């Protein structure tokens, strides 16, 4: 009950530097998951045969928690500290579900060196918070939004996405699917850190995407572009109303080849975007921080031009 010690403990379950949100919603449930190395007080080991409704009887796998969650109820899947190695893609299939770490950045999701994608989101209103996504051999996409169908209202915050620089073509967050034409509308990515991603930390096709308060580490052996918008030559387009706010793009020794934001494609729908209070320390010349990709005539703001967009406000 409100005011009780148990209520306070759960209400502040993710308190600290992030202050995510209360875990309790009327009628919703929280399912706890723990790695094999975890044994709760009382000696109950993590197992998918547990109900998972308390830290004392946690589930062993995230997919089991996803199965138990009820769509649109507002359930939370809470990961105890440790590493979760996936042997198959983790597909979140229950709308309005939250996948969070018990303690910020204490739960690491990685692959087995075989799967190419760690996590997919194909339902609305998904929230990821406090997680570490760690790249491994063969993993070329860490988080894939709208892989098989259009989605909206994905919120990713206080997460770290770390690639493996020796693996080529790794994307941190793929927001929308160009080939399939699946839109990821109204995605919010905030308070996240990206590094070691050899393709791009964020590749977005979605309309209304907001990227706020993030740090994008561009490495001379990793990504050449921090955020890539669209694909060169692709006639796909709801890439409208993009908003970059307080994003730090940081380069290293090979700064002259590093680009912060790349607008690609021939579709005329990359419009109405803004970059406010961002830090561009990723390349040698400021004019290269935001630019069109490819040959002359790339259409990225509704008119054919070779001139890079102007920051707003100027």
Order of alpha helices (4+ residues) and beta strands (2+ residues): alpha-beta-alpha-beta-beta-beta-beta-beta-beta-beta-beta-beta-beta-beta-beta-beta-beta-beta-beta-beta-beta-beta-beta-beta-beta-beta-beta-beta-beta
